[in-house]
Amino acid sequence: KMGLLDLVYAIAYDGRVNFSDTLTSVRMWDMLIHNHLYAKGVAIDPFIKKPKERQVEGAYVKDPQTGMHKWVVSFDLNSLYPHLIMQYNIGPDTYMGHIPNHLCQYLNVNSIIKGAYDTPQVKKYMKDHNVTICGSGAMYTRDFKGFMPELMSKMYNDRVVYKDKMLKVKQEAEETGDDRSADIAKLDNMQMAKKIQLNSAYGALGNEFFRWFDIKYAESITLSGQLSIRWMEKHINEYLNKILETENLDYVIAVDTDSMYITLDKLVDKVFKGRDVERSDIIDWIDKSAREGFEPFIDKTFEKLARSVNAYEQKMVMKREAIADKGIWTAKKRYAL
């Protein structure tokens, strides 16, 4: 007799079921989609298991520049996979096939970054057919919003509501001195449940036991993720090489799926050379530079990508995370700040 929201809360709060468990997320998403479509009067097809002929091509993890680096700043993409589903309108009901070979014969993430989608022929095709083309070459209609992007958008907005409520209660508790720990815990569990739901959608789409499984949907997400982070890596390097008047230097130490780590050592030296400053002064300056310099540049650069792929909507948001005076990398995913 429980409502879906009550069920999600009970599972998250009591810890009886782990949403990261593959089959659990498959069942959950099958129920979520069924209920969403049922409410719209849409009947779904019966489950027919499709063979998984190969592994899905995954995320981009750059070979890091090993060793120690000074003045490292990291930037993270916000809820990358759910926002990719929204940006490219990815779903079974919106899929329009792959870009024709005569338009892009040698298509991969590298060729897209170099301008494969920016030719007059491809631009005309996108406009005439009203499609967006993602990082795998799969095309999705812009005529209407698919059910997967609809669910992603609703869940993301729900999470924001719970998170904002939690922060508000925290602030009220600090001001009044009241014990609101139980209310804070409940709201935190709800926003976390929504976060895990969102992030488990990709896992379900890539699972052969899921009703809506198809490698082409899963790779539409992973390869578009590769495109977003590598697009930004390229443009951040161009940005810093221009500012520092250097040529083809790689300032991006490491990249992992939705995050990148940049060394600002040369930039700090240029700005503070010969000046007697405290460590905190440099940290404050990096924080301000990230907020007023890097983040506006990142926003404009992702707008450019959205235009290039004729996106359904621009949903890439990248913000500064860590600031560290030193970072050490020994291998992929093995580092300390």
GUKE-206222 format. One line per 8 residues: their letters; for each residue x, y, z of C-alpha. Coordinates in steps of 0.5 Angstrom, whole numbers. Each point is the difference from the previous one (the first is absolute). Layout:
a = X Y Z; ...
This chain:
kmglldlv = 0 0 0; 6 4 0; 1 6 -5; 6 0 -4; 3 6 4; -1 -4 6; 3 -6 -2; 7 4 -3
yaiaydgr = 0 3 7; -1 -6 4; 6 -4 -4; 4 6 0; -1 1 8; 0 -7 2; 6 -2 -4; -4 -7 -2
vnfsdtlt = 1 0 -7; 6 3 -4; -1 4 -6; 6 -1 -3; -1 -7 -1; -1 -1 -7; -7 -4 0; -3 4 5
svrmwdml = 1 6 -4; -2 -4 -6; -7 -1 4; 0 7 2; 0 3 -6; -4 -5 -4; -6 2 6; 2 8 -1
ihnhlyak = -1 0 -7; -6 -5 0; -3 5 5; 2 6 -4; -3 -3 -7; -6 -3 3; -2 7 3; 0 3 -7
gvaidpfi = -4 -6 -3; 6 -3 -4; 1 -8 0; 7 -3 0; 2 -6 -3; 1 -7 3; 7 -1 2; 5 -4 -5
kkpkerqv = 7 -1 2; 5 3 -5; 7 -3 0; 6 4 2; 4 -1 -6; 6 4 3; 2 5 6; -2 7 0
egayvkdp = 5 5 -2; 1 3 7; 2 7 3; 7 4 -2; 5 -1 5; 7 4 -2; 7 -3 1; 2 5 6
qtgmhkwv = 6 4 0; 3 -4 5; 4 4 6; -1 6 4; -3 6 -2; -1 7 3; -7 4 1; -5 -5 -3
vsfdlnsl = -7 2 -1; -6 -5 -2; -6 1 -4; -6 -5 0; -6 -1 -4; -7 0 4; -3 -7 -1; 3 -1 -6
yphlimqy = -4 -6 -3; -7 2 2; 1 7 -3; 3 -4 -7; -7 -3 0; -3 6 0; 5 4 -4; -1 -5 -6
nigpdtym = -7 -2 1; 3 -7 1; -6 -6 0; -3 -6 -4; -6 5 -2; 5 5 -3; 5 -4 -3; 1 2 -8
ghipnhlc = 5 -4 -2; 8 1 -1; 2 6 -4; 1 -2 -7; 7 -3 -3; 0 5 -5; 0 6 4; 5 -3 6
qylnvnsi = 4 -6 -3; 5 0 5; -4 2 6; 3 0 8; 1 5 5; 7 2 -2; -4 2 -7; -6 3 3
ikgaydtp = 5 5 4; 4 2 -6; -7 2 -3; -3 -6 -3; -7 3 1; 2 7 -2; 0 -2 -7; -6 4 -4
qvkkymkd = -3 -7 -2; 0 -3 7; -3 7 2; -6 0 -5; -1 -7 1; -1 1 8; -5 6 -2; -4 -3 -5
hnvticgs = -1 -7 4; 0 4 7; 4 -5 3; 6 1 5; 6 -5 -1; 4 -2 6; 7 -2 1; -1 -7 -3
gamytrdf = -3 2 -6; -7 -2 2; -6 5 -2; -6 2 5; -6 4 -2; -1 7 2; -7 0 -1; -2 -2 7
kgfmpelm = 3 -2 6; 1 -7 1; -2 -4 7; 7 -1 2; 1 7 0; -6 2 3; 1 -5 6; 7 3 1
skmyndrv = -2 7 0; -6 -2 5; 5 -3 5; 6 5 -1; -5 5 2; -3 -4 6; 7 -1 2; 1 8 0
vykdkmlk = -6 1 4; 2 -5 6; 7 2 0; -2 8 0; -5 -2 6; 6 -4 4; 4 6 -1; -5 5 3
vkqeaeet = -2 -5 6; 8 0 1; 0 8 0; -6 0 4; 3 -5 5; 6 4 1; -3 7 1; -5 -3 5
gddrsadi = 4 -5 3; -5 -5 0; 1 -8 -1; -2 -1 -7; 4 -6 -2; -6 -5 -1; -3 5 -5; 7 1 -4
akldnmqm = 1 -7 0; -6 -1 -3; 1 5 -6; 7 -2 -1; -2 -7 -1; -6 2 -5; 5 4 -4; 5 -5 0
akkiqlns = -5 -5 -2; -2 4 -6; 8 1 -2; 1 -8 0; -7 -1 -4; 3 5 -5; 7 -3 0; -3 -7 -1
aygalgne = -4 2 -6; 6 -1 -5; 2 -7 4; -7 -2 -2; 0 2 -7; 7 -4 -1; -3 -7 3; -2 -5 -4
ffrwfdik = -6 -2 5; -3 7 -1; -6 1 -4; 3 6 -4; 7 -3 0; 4 2 -6; 7 1 -1; -1 6 -5
yaesitls = -4 4 6; 5 -2 5; 6 2 -5; -4 6 -2; 1 2 8; 7 -2 1; 3 3 -7; -4 6 1
gqlsirwm = 4 1 7; 6 -1 -3; -1 5 -5; -2 5 5; 6 -1 5; 5 0 -6; -3 6 -4; 1 4 7
ekhineyl = 7 -3 1; 2 2 -7; -3 7 1; 3 1 7; 7 -1 -3; -1 5 -6; -3 5 6; 6 -1 4
nkileten = 5 0 -6; -2 6 -2; 0 4 7; 7 -3 1; 3 1 -7; 2 -7 0; -1 -5 -6; -3 -7 0
ldyviavd = 1 -1 8; -5 -5 3; -2 4 7; -5 -6 1; 3 -5 5; -5 -5 0; -8 -1 -2; -4 -6 2
tdsmyitl = -7 0 -3; -3 6 3; 5 4 3; 7 3 -2; 6 3 4; 4 6 -2; 7 2 2; 0 8 1
dklvdkvf = 7 0 2; 2 4 -6; -6 5 1; 2 1 7; 7 1 -1; -2 5 -6; -5 4 5; 4 0 6
kgrdvers = 7 0 -2; 5 5 4; -6 1 5; 0 -2 8; -7 -3 1; -3 -5 4; -2 -7 -2; -7 2 2
diidwidk = 0 6 -5; 2 -5 -6; -6 -5 2; -5 6 0; 3 2 -6; -1 -6 -3; -7 -1 2; -2 7 -3
saregfep = 3 -2 -6; -3 -6 -1; -7 3 2; 1 6 -5; 5 -2 -5; -1 -8 -1; -7 -1 1; -3 5 -4
fidktfek = 5 -2 -6; -2 -8 2; -7 2 -1; 1 4 -7; 4 -6 -2; -6 -5 1; -5 5 -3; 5 -1 -6
larsvnay = 0 -8 0; -8 0 1; -1 4 -6; 5 -4 -4; -4 -7 2; -7 4 -1; -1 -2 7; -7 -1 3
eqkmvmkr = 2 5 5; 7 2 3; 0 -4 7; 8 0 1; 2 4 7; 7 -1 2; 2 4 7; 6 0 4
eaiadkgi = 1 -5 5; 7 -1 3; 6 5 1; 7 -3 2; 7 3 1; 2 -7 -2; -2 -6 -4; 3 -7 -1
wtakkrya = -2 -5 -5; 3 -7 -1; -5 -3 -5; -7 1 -2; -4 1 6; 6 0 5; 1 7 2; 0 4 6
l = -1 7 1
